[in-house]
Amino acid sequence: MNAITYHHGLRPDQRARAAGLYWQAFGGKLGRVMGPQPRALDFIERVIAPQFAIAACDPHGQVIGVIGFRTPHGSFVGGGLPDLRASYGRIGGLWRAGCLRFLAQDLEAGTVMVDGIAVSADLRGHGIGTELIETLSSYAQSQGYRALCLEVVEENLRARALYHRLGFMVTGQRHSAFTRFAFNFHRVHEMRRAL
């Protein structure tokens, strides 16, 4: 699509929109733990680290897509127990922190990990996701990283096919009965592309 710009970072007035897109993309997976939606959006917007995002914006500056990433220096949607407590209360924050530990994975040296990619539902299929990945790849390479990694749930066949077309190779799998219960997915494919 013409007139879409891609840039590193988010302005303060773009945080809520980026949080909404992120929840739109991952609420189905995270909803059992991170819901209800208003609290999830409060948490995500609270913890977003804009320097760990590439945004796609329409000609009016509205975010229509975002790719978050993680490096040894931080991540797009991080936060800790104090942030969870601020959004969910003391008990709600505590049990959610325990559940989220099951999603955490160590980051291999020299790699950037995709921390989520989301495109406005009405604009999917127009190449925005592909351009976000390519823009992140260029940025990561310019920062001296050697590989871009991501995880995709087994059931997301469309995303897996896209990543394969973009040169990502499956490097491993993880599965857990707990993530099936808590997050509604059983198996995750780990994928990697050299930069």
N, C-alpha and C positions, 0 to 999 in steps of 0.2 A: 504494500500500500504506500502511496506517495505521502509526503509531508509528515511522516512519523520520524521523530528524532529519538536517538538512543544515547543516554548519558549515564555517567557514573554518579551515584548518589541520589538522594531524595531531598527536596526542600521540606521545611517543616509543614507547609500546607498540603503536602502530598502524602504524609504519613497515614492518615485515615483511609485514603483511597487504596494505598498499597496494602494496608492491613485487611481491608475488605476483599481485595482480590486474592490475597493469601488464604483467607478463610474460605472463600468461594471454592478455591482449588483443593484445599486440604481439610475442610470441615467434615467431609464424609469419613475421612480416616481418623481425624483427631477428636471428633465430636463427643464420643463417649467419655473421654477424659477431660477435654478442654471446654466443653459446653457448660452452660448455655451460651448461645451466640453473643449476647451483649457482653458477658464477662470475658469471653474469648477475644472479642475485638478490643476490649479495653486492655487486656494483657498484651496482645500482639502489638498494638499501637504504642504501648508503654515501652516495650523492650526493643523495638526496631532500631537497629544501628544503621543509619543511612549510608555510611561509608562502605557497607558490605552489600550494596545493591546496585544493579544496573536497571534503569527505568526506560520503558518505551512510552513516549508521550505523543498525544495528538497535537494538531496545530495550536490548540488553545492551552497547552501545557498540562492537560489532564493525563494522569497515568492510566494507560490502557494495558500495560503489561509490566511485570517486574520479575527479575531473577535475583534471588538472594544467594549469597555464598558465604563459606566459612574458610578461614585461614587459621594459622596458629595464633593470630592476633585478635580474633573475635569472629562473630557470626551475625548474620542478618536478624534472625529471631533467636536471641539467647535468653538472657535473664536468669534469675536464680530464685531461691526461696523467698527473699523479701518482695520480689516483683509478683510472684504467685500469690503471696499473702495479701498484697495490696489489691489484687483483682478478685481473689476468691475467698479471702478470710484465712484465719490461722489454720484451721483443720483442713479446709478445702485446698489451701496452698500446699500443705504438707503431703497429703496423699497424692496430689497431682505431681509433685516433685519426684516422689518415688516411682510413679508410673513412667515419667519422662526419662528416667535413667535408662530404661530399657531401649530407648531409641538412640542414645548417645553412642557414638563410635569414635575410636581414635582416628586422628588424621595423619595419614602417611606423609613423611617429609617430602617437600617439594610439590605438594598437590594443593589444589583448591577444590573444595567440595561444594557442589550445588546444594544450597539450603532451601530450595523450593523455587519453582517457576510457575507463574500464574499469568494468564491472559484473559482479558474481559471475554465473557462467554460469547457475546455477539461478534467478536472479531477473531475467534479461533479459526484456524485453517487458512490464514492469510500470510503465513510465514513470520509472524511476529515472534513466536517462540524460538524458531530457528535463528532469527537475527539476534535475539537476546543471548542465546548460547554462543553465537559467534562473537558478539561484542564482549562477553565475559571472557571468552578464550583469548581474544586479543589483549584485553586488559591484564589477565593473569600472566600471559607470556611476557608482557612489557614489565611486569614486576618480578620476573625471574623464576616463575613457577614452571614446572616441567610437565604437569598433567592436570587434567580436569576430571574429577570423579563425581559420581552421583549414585543415588539409590532409587530404584523404582519398584513398586509393588508388582508382584507377579500378575495380578489381575488387570493391570493397566497396559493392555496390549498396544494401544495406539501410541502411548509414550515410548514404550520399549522399541517399537518399530521406528519412530522418529530418531531416537538416540542411536540406533543401529545404523540408520542411513547417514547420520552425521559422524560416523566413525568411532562410536563408542563400542567397546567390546566387553562382554560379561567376564568379570574376573573372580566372581564368587557369589555365594548365596548365603542368606541367613534366614532362619525360621524359628518360630517360638509359639508355643500354645498361648502364652500370656498376651503377645501382641495380637493374636487372633481374637482373644476375648476383649482386650482393652481398646484396641485400635482398629479392629475389623479387617485385619490383613494377616496372612500367615507367613508368606515367603517374600523376601526382598532380594532383588537382583542387584548386585554391586557392579557398576560399569565404569570404564575408564577410557579416556582418550589422551594420547600424548599430544603435547603442544609443540 
